[in-house]
Amino acid sequence: MSAATIFIVEDELIEAEDIRQTLEKQGYHIAGICRSGESALAAFKSIQPDLVLLDIHLAGPMDGIDTAEQIHTRYHIPVIFLTAHADEASLERAKVTEPYGYVLKPFDERELRSSIEMALYKHRMEEQVREDARTIRVLANAIADAVMLLDENCQVIALNDAMSRRLKDSYPLVHTVPAIQFDHDGMFTSLESQVSAVLKTGIPVRFEEKRNDEWFEVSLHLVNGREGQKKRVLVQYHDITDHKMFESQLKKEGITQIEQNMEQFQILNDQIRNPLQAIMGYVSLDCIHYRERIMDQIAVIDTLVDRLDHGWVESEKVRRFLLRHYRDRPGSEADETSNDKPPEGT
């Protein structure tokens, strides 16, 4: 690993030189030395050190705390304060800048090195966490589904952009209002009881929910954290509106086809009666004399019966499809108890 680069902000030149020589002996690279906060901030526009050692009591318009606040906000570079003494008020101000440590003057070389190494390690870990969070955010936003993470009180811990767009102006600040309380347009109507069930049993839950003219498949999964950490629930809303519309259209077309088939069967039945009546008339006469005509009529009937059987078979396929997909759906028009079979040919 290459040596870390350190920037020193110290208005006492002798102390600054002492720190420089000490750090260089320990293998660090000194990126620069400044006596004021203003000059340090200007230098950071072209220099990006790994860490800043900053005297908390700088002379000039900007003291060390003001400078650290700017470094934290604008550059996200870790800062260690150098101080001979600090009153309570200064320490309270310094906390806001989130420093990575304090080193008391006159400093001990081993203590200074330990503080620097701990600060560098902590900063690397925090950067990794932030990078992981950015990666997770990108992945969460890569899907069209609305996703959010809830705690045990149904408060929103995190959510992706798709969920934010669906909540619109009803979305409060995270950790302030339970999700189920901003249900002004029909969303989350079934969420509270389902979240409670998942938290209690740990078993994933999936159900369908209609919101205005939209249909959603809602999935809930328990998320276990570290030992002692509260349980959380991942909620995913998958838009199935197009699927529902396709199902409805398919169901409508299937039933229409069955009705048309039944109408054709009725026509075929009427057509069968005519040759049957002719046969009955021939049979009552001299069968041998009319044998050829009788066989012609039988052939006509046989053809019609084949057509009738084929129509019933095709209709049965559609009927079974509707039963398989809609028998448990409220308002289904398919009759699951029907046991109709195609008429037997004679």
C-alpha positions, 0 to 999 in steps of 0.5 A: 500500500502506498504511503498516505498523504497528509496535509498540515494546517498549523499557524505555528511554523516550528510546530508545523515543521516538527510534525512534518519531520515526524511524519516523514520519518514514519513513512507518510508523504506530506502534501502541503503545509498552510498557516490559515484555513483560507489558504488550506481550502484554496490548496484543496482545489488542486490537492486531495490529501488522505488526511488533514492535521488541523490546529483547532486554534488557528489565527485569522478569520477562520479558526480550525473548527470553521475550516474543518466544517468546510473540509467536511462539507466540500471535500469529505477529507478526514480531519484530526484536530491538534490542540494544546487545550480546548474549552467545553464550548469549542469541543461542542462546536468541533463535534459538529464537524465530525472529526476523526480524532484529537491529538494533544500538544505536545504530541507523542509520536506513537499516539500521533501515528495511532490516531492517523492510522485509526482515522485512515482505516475508519475513513476507508470503511465509511467510504466502503459503506457509502459505496455499498449504499450507492450500489444498492441504491442503483440496483434498487432503482434499476427495477420498475417495481416500487420497493421500500423497507419498513421497521416493526412500526411500519415506518419507512427506513428506505425506499427506491425512486419508484416508490417515492414517485408513487407516494408523491407528496404523501411521503413524509420524512423517513422515521416519522410517520408510519406508512399506513397512515398516509394512505390517501389514495388507496395504497397500503390498504392491506399492508398493516395486517400483512406486515404483522403476519410476516414479523410474527411468522417469518413466512413471506406473504404475497397478495394482489391489491387493486388501487384505482384502475391499477393492479399490484402483486404485493410481496413481503419478506422478513429481513433479519439483521444482526443479533439484537437488531430489530426485524424489518420487512421488505415490501415490493409492489409489482404492477400487474395491470397489463397482465390483468387486462390480458387475462380479462380479454382472454377470458372474454374471448374464450367465452365468446368462442364457446358461445359461437361454438354452441350456436354452431352445434345447434345448427348442426343438430338441425342439419342432422334431423333432416337426413335422419327423417329421410332415412326413416322414410326410406326404411319404411319403404323397400330398403333394398330399392333405396339402399344407395340413397340410404347410404348417401344420407348416412355418409352426410350424417357421419360427416356432420357428426365428425364436425360436431365432435371436433367442435366439442373437443375445441370448446372443451379445451377453452372451457378447461383453460377458463376453469383452470385459471378462473375457477377460484376468481370471484365473478368467474363466468366459467362453470366449473361443475359442468360435465358436458361431453360431446354427443355420441355419434351414431 
